[in-house]
Amino acid sequence: MLGEKNYEVVASSRRTINGAVPTLKVTRLYDKRVIYPFCGCPDMPLFDNPKSAKNFAEVYGWQLVKGDIAVPE
């Protein structure tokens, strides 16, 4: 049941007046548990452009997946 293919990482960004903020949703598919966002999660950093924000979200999302595989909740 474990492995990266059992997760969905949806990364994007949204524009703000000051730049772009990453948006991210990470779901473990076999039990539909949302890994991110979670209550009390830190705010995403601000970026100068949407591409950088999305790239950050993708990398961060897959880091969360690897962490969940190593130590599932």
Stockholm file with secondary structure:
# STOCKHOLM 1.0

chainA/1-73         MLGEKNYEVVASSRRTINGAVPTLKVTRLYDKRVIYPFCGCPDMPLFDNPKSAKNFAEVYGWQLVKGDIAVPE
#=GR chainA/1-73 SS CCSGGGEEEEEEEEEETTEEEEEEEEEETTTTEEEESCTTCCCCCCBSSHHHHHHHHHHHHHHHHHHHHHSCC
#=GC SS_cons        CCSGGGEEEEEEEEEETTEEEEEEEEEETTTTEEEESCTTCCCCCCBSSHHHHHHHHHHHHHHHHHHHHHSCC
//
